[in-house]
């Protein structure tokens, strides 16, 4: 893992919270942070309305960089680009060879309003993992990780990242199975459980296994289960067949990403060496 974390920011409170999460991760794994501000129509309106010059953005980025370097002892790079938000995040992620993106959502107080529904667009516009952060602060880290299992056929990327994060934060993993009455699917899921637990055991990751109460509304049950376990992180996979059918507007993933407990959600996608 080349250890680069990209964090888009519009200088809002929720983005600052995402930056805090990213900084804690960077300090724990020895990564550098790249802060990105994309100047778009909202940015220009904000500057004009408040009679500010563009150097306001430079000053904001420089202040954040100085604070993070002093507080966390990490390397921070700042980038300012002009254009459309999602394509620019994708472009910069490739240029800096980012391993993951930390994205703040649910908040409308920044100068470009990058939060809210943009999270799903960012997820589908990138080919690297995205950690989606709402209002919950980093706290003591990611000590309890919920790992849902449904009818997906391949969990390798989610397994790898779960192991990586669990090791970094000495976490326990809570494996949560979708309930099904279909024998074929149930057998396939048990095979996945065996694969997953074998990997966790090999890396000495502590885990427990629970099952949903019914086969209906699995995302809602995931959120309830995560809240009951006082989880710090939910791991999902968004690259192909998690939460079937995931290709329909991303609505099913959104139910987990925008959970009411504000638990951060790690969206794993594509196989990367970490």
N, C-alpha and C positions, 0 to 999 in steps of 0.2 A: 504494500500500500504506500503510495507516494505522499499520503497524509496532507491533503489540501481540502479545506472546507470552505465552500462558497456561501456567503450570506447576503442576499439582497436586502436593502434597507431603504425605507422612506423616512427614517428617523422618528417613527411613531413609537409609542410605548410597547406595543406588541412586537415590533421589530427589534427593539432594544432587548426584550425578553429573549427573543430568538438568538440574538447576538450573545447573550449571557450563556445560553445553552451551548452554543457553538464554541465559545471560549472555554467553558468547562470541559467539553469533549476534547478540544485541542490540547489543553493542558494535560489531560489524562493520557492521551495517546501520542503526544509529541508532534502534533500537526500545526500547520500554519493556517491562518484565516485570510480569506480575501473578501473584503467588504465591497459590495457593488451598489451604486446608486444609478438608476436609469432615469435620465431626464426625459420626461414625456410631457404631454399637454397639461396634466395635473400639476407637474412641477413648475411649469412656466406660469400657469395661472396663480399658483401660490406665491411665487416670487414677485410677480407684478402686483398682486393684491396687497402684499406686505412691503412693497417698495424695496425689495432686496435685489442685490446683484447676484450673478451666478457664483461668485466666490463664496457666497453663503454655504453652498453645497460643499465646496472644498474645505471650508472651515469645519463644517459638521463632521465630515469624514476624517479630517486630521485629528479633531478632538477625540473621536471614537478610537482611532488607532492608538493615540497616546495613552488613553485610559486603559485600553486592553493590554498593551505592552507592559505598562507599569503594574497593573493589578494582577495579571496572569503570567507574565514572563514568557509570552508567546510572540511569534513573528506575525505581523499584520500588514497586509498590502491593501491599498484602497484603489478602486477603479471607478471612474465616472464615464458613462456612455450616454449617448442620446439615441432614442429610437423607441420601438415598441417593447414592452416589458418582457413578455415570454420569449420571443425570439432572441432578445439581447441576453437574457439569462442563459439560454442554451448556447449561444455563441461564446460568451465569456467562460462558461463552464468548460468548454473544449479548449479554449486558449490557455487557461491556467491549469488544465488537466485536473480538474476537481474530482475528488473521490465521492463527495456527497454534497448536498445542498441542505442548509437549514433555513426553513421558510416560516416566517411569522404570519399568522392568519387570525381573523376575527378582530377587527379594529379599523376605524375609519378616521384616525386623527393625524395621519402622516401627510407629507406634502404631495404624495402621488397616489395614495390610496391603493397600494399594491396588494392589500389584504383581501379577506373574504373569498369569493368564488374563484379568484385567480389561482388558488392553491391547486385545484384539479387541472387547470390548464398548464401550470408549471410541471406537475407530475407527468402528464401525458406528453409534454414537450421536451422532456429530458430522457436520457438513457442511463442515468445514474441514480442511486438512492436519494430520497428526499426525506428529511426529518421535518414533519409539520408540527409547529409549536403554537399553542393558543396562549391563554393567560397564565397557565400554571408555571411557576418559577422552577428553576433547576433543583432547588432544595438540597437533599442529600445524594442526588444522582439517580441513576437508573438501577435501583436495587431489586425491583420486582418487574419482570417482563412477561407480558401475556403473549402467547404464541398460538393463535387460532389455527385449526386444521379443518379444512372442508374437503372438497372433491378435487382439489388441485392435483396435478400429476407430478410436479417437480418442485421441491422445496429447497433445492441446493443453495440458492442465493440467500434465501431467508435464514437457513441454518447457519451459513458462514457468518453473516452479519450478526446474528443473535449470539453466536459463540464469541465473536470479536468484542461486542459491547458487554456481554456478561463477564468476560475476563477483565475488561477495563474497569468495570464498576463492581466486581464481585457480586454479581446478581444471581437471583434465583429465577428460574423460568417456570411459568405456569402454562402447561400445554392444555389447550381447550378444544375439545372435539365437537364438531357439529353432530347432532343426533340424526340418524337415518334408519329407516326400517328396511331399506333395500340391501339385501345380503351382499350383492356384488360390490356395492359402494362401501359398505361397512368393512368388508374384507380388505379392500384397497386402502381404506383409511388406517386400518390396523397395521398394514404393511408399512405405511408412511410413519406411523408412530414408532415402529421398530427401528426404522432407518434414522429417525430424528433422535430417539433416545440413545441409540448406539453412538451417534456422534457426540451427544452431550456427555455421555459417560466417558468417552475417550478423552474429552477435554476437561473432565471433572467439573462439569456444570451441574449444580443441583437443580432438580426439577420435580414437579408434581403433575399429575394428569387428572383432568376433570372432563365431564361431558355436559353439553347443553341439555336443558330440560326437555326440549322438543325440537322438531325439525323446522319449525316456523321462525322466520325473522332472525336468522343467525347473527347478523351485525348488531341488532339490538341486544341480543343476549351476550355478545362479546363485551359491549359497553357496560352492561350491568355487572357482568362477571369481573371485569377489570376494576370497576368501582368497588365491588365487594372485597376484592383482594388488595385494595389500596395500591393498585399498580402504578408504576412510574412511567411505563412505556408499553405501547401495543405494537407488535410487529405484524405487518401485512405484506403481501406480495402483489404487485400491480402490473407485472410485465406480460402476463397472458391470462391465466385461467382462475386466479383467485377470485372468490365471490362471483361465481358464474351468474349471469353473463356480464362480465365486467366491461364489455364494449358498449353498453348502452348508457352513454352520457356520464359514466362514472358515478351514477347516483348511489349505487350500493356501497362503494368505497367511501363516499362522502358521509354516510351514516356513521362510520367508524371514525373517520378523520375529524369530523366536527362533533365529537362526543361531548355531552353536556358536562362531564367532569373535567374537561380541558386536559385530558391525559395526552401527552405527546404521542404521535403516531409515526413510526418509522416505515416508510414505503420502500421496500426492497425491489429492485428491478435490474435485470440483466446480470450475467455472471461476470464478476470482477475479481481479480486476485487481491486479497486484503491481508 
